[in-house]
Amino acid sequence: MQQPIYVLGTGLSHNGSAVLLKDGKVCVAIEKERITRIKHDGGNDSAAITYCLEAEGISLKDVAVVVQCANFEVPDRERFHGKRLFENNDHPPLTSISHQLAHAYSAAGTCDFETCNIMVIDGCGSPFDQCTDINENTFLPNDVKTGYRDKMWCEKDSFYSFDGQKVRALYKDFSPIATSNGHTIRFSTTQHSIGGFYAAVSHYVFGNLDDVGKLMGLAPYGKPHQFEMEAFSIENGRLFVHDEWKKQLTQPSNGYEQFKTNFQYYANVAWWAQQQVEQAIMTCFTERLNRFPHQNICYSGGVALNAVANAQLLENNIVKNLYVEPAAGDNGLALGCAFYGWLEVLNQPKVPHNGNTCFGKTYTDPEIEQALQNTGFSYEKLTSEVMIETTARLLSEGKTVGWFQSGAEFGPRALGHRSILAHPGIEGIGDHVNANIKFREDFRPFAPATLPASAPEFFVSGRESPYMILVDKTRPEYLEKLKNVTHVNGTARVQTVDERWNPVFYKLIESFGWITGTPVLLNTSFNKKGMPIVETPLEALALFAESALDVLVIENYIVQ
């Protein structure tokens, strides 16, 4: 029997991760934070790599090639080997690729397009002289060619082609690293990136650079047109961030108490920033597609997690067919590295991907029972069918459920494997989940999980959105029934559940629909504020004990 070919990808940025391919398909992947329990953890990748190898039952010597992405100098990467699993040079061939190329390959490897173009937008990628994707046909702005040696210029957006086998850079833009210039706005990335702007405003509003994901949820509470300044300009197809708007924002938050006291002001800032970002993204896409047209577009990089802006690309007919890579942030770099190793280094043909994003290890019944016995909870083991019927009934009665099934999702969204679930329409449940289970701010919205065939009934576009990465509008006649999963402006970040790779969650929603007439569940990640999503049964039990969750379901085990 022919031995399988393994490729290992690893990301050494913040939000570090490791991904293992087996014969061109993802067999296991993990974000480092899920292991260390430190939010956004990165750097040393030994824990993530060990997790992948042990889950597959192989060793490093069984791997054909390792591809890494790291945002530091090549000599530092070489010195870092000894601190990882690559001791004494006894390791597979090791290749390094640059940041936005890794993002591009993460989308190329998981999309179902035969050919496409790929947009990557984030806050800061690799420095110009470390980019591994520039070729003689790549368009580069003139000032980048001449100015990057004077100060460090880093990637801010890139546009690629994918012919079904190889990714090639068509256009790349760079920016100097930002300086404060005495403003109250803190840029921690490049001066002229969309991602850098959004992160800076998030820091201004919340007082924390890690709170970027909250700004989109806060924006609908803002009043329109309270700020009229323009954040971006477009020059010769390139986006630049102005300085003038910074002078208008003079009340940076120093923490939650100040934010809460001045909620409406900060919500107004968030509304303005979200509008600026949506327009900037649409402009960037329009400029690139005018130069390099294609009807199929993949999208990756941290900015691609903005579900509101993503929907605007479709609703404004800027993109015809859009695939947003679910792990679009830096946690997806390892995924791109792995596919680069398969497609580029080994020159193997692309293997079709079924859309699944749940690549964590599956915990066995003995492991689950050991965790249950260690924590002292009473439990019941049911058949799969009875477990689904029982859970659906409990949810219909207003119970909140911690839901833990098979391997964890790879990426920032809980898609029905590590989720907290609740009724979408019972009064007060959303507030209860925020306050007493998630322990987070009351303005944070929840996503509705539904069936693809049911989405058009409840939501205006009814488009399929399996990764909770596109916003839709709840139909007016269902606003009351779906009040816990509809945001203050009538929108919803919908998840349509794919039965092929999420059959248990699909059947749960279906069963809930038979009981209530509404096949929609409130779905949010199984964690509390500031905590990574739970990975193990023991972590799920610990949060169950700490929070006001009513029920915990781990595989077919029910704890009440």
Stockholm file with secondary structure:
# STOCKHOLM 1.0

chainA/1-560         MQQPIYVLGTGLSHNGSAVLLKDGKVCVAIEKERITRIKHDGGNDSAAITYCLEAEGISLKDVAVVVQCANFEVPDRERFHGKRLFENNDHPPLTSISHQLAHAYSAAGTCDFETCNIMVIDGCGSPFDQCTDINENTFLPNDVKTGYRDKMWCEKDSFYSFDGQKVRALYKDFSPIATSNGHTIRFSTTQHSIGGFYAAVSHYVFGNLDDVGKLMGLAPYGKPHQFEMEAFSIENGRLFVHDEWKKQLTQPSNGYEQFKTNFQYYANVAWWAQQQVEQAIMTCFTERLNRFPHQNICYSGGVALNAVANAQLLENNIVKNLYVEPAAGDNGLALGCAFYGWLEVLNQPKVPHNGNTCFGKTYTDPEIEQALQNTGFSYEKLTSEVMIETTARLLSEGKTVGWFQSGAEFGPRALGHRSILAHPGIEGIGDHVNANIKFREDFRPFAPATLPASAPEFFVSGRESPYMILVDKTRPEYLEKLKNVTHVNGTARVQTVDERWNPVFYKLIESFGWITGTPVLLNTSFNKKGMPIVETPLEALALFAESALDVLVIENYIVQ
#=GR chainA/1-560 SS CCCCCEEEEEECSSSCEEEEEETTEEEEEEEHHHHHCCTTCCSCCHHHHHHHHHHHTCCGGGEEEEEEECSSCHHHHHHHGGGTTCGGGCSSCEEECCHHHHHHHHHHHHCCCSSEEEEEECSCCCBGGGCSCCCTTCBCCHHHHHHTTTSCEEEEEEEEEECSSCEEEEEEEEEEBCCCTTCSCCCCSBTTCHHHHHHHHHHHHHSCGGGHHHHHHHGGGSCTTSCCCCCEEEETTEEEECSGGGGGCCCCCCSHHHHHHTHHHHHHHHHHHHHHHHHHHHHHHHHHHHHSCCSEEEEESGGGGCHHHHHHHHHTTSCSEEEECTTCSGGGHHHHHHHHIIIIISCCCCCCCCSCCBCSCCCCHHHHHHHHHHHTCCCEECCHHHHHHHHHHHHHTTCCEEEECSSCBSSSCCCSSEEEEECSSSTTHHHHIIIIISCCCTTCCCEEEECTTTHHHHBSSCCCCTTSCEEEEBCGGGTTTTGGGSCTTSEEEEEECCTTTCHHHHHHHHHHHHHHSCCEEEEEESSCTTSCCCCSHHHHHHHHHHSCCSEEEETTEEEC
#=GC SS_cons         CCCCCEEEEEECSSSCEEEEEETTEEEEEEEHHHHHCCTTCCSCCHHHHHHHHHHHTCCGGGEEEEEEECSSCHHHHHHHGGGTTCGGGCSSCEEECCHHHHHHHHHHHHCCCSSEEEEEECSCCCBGGGCSCCCTTCBCCHHHHHHTTTSCEEEEEEEEEECSSCEEEEEEEEEEBCCCTTCSCCCCSBTTCHHHHHHHHHHHHHSCGGGHHHHHHHGGGSCTTSCCCCCEEEETTEEEECSGGGGGCCCCCCSHHHHHHTHHHHHHHHHHHHHHHHHHHHHHHHHHHHHSCCSEEEEESGGGGCHHHHHHHHHTTSCSEEEECTTCSGGGHHHHHHHHIIIIISCCCCCCCCSCCBCSCCCCHHHHHHHHHHHTCCCEECCHHHHHHHHHHHHHTTCCEEEECSSCBSSSCCCSSEEEEECSSSTTHHHHIIIIISCCCTTCCCEEEECTTTHHHHBSSCCCCTTSCEEEEBCGGGTTTTGGGSCTTSEEEEEECCTTTCHHHHHHHHHHHHHHSCCEEEEEESSCTTSCCCCSHHHHHHHHHHSCCSEEEETTEEEC
//
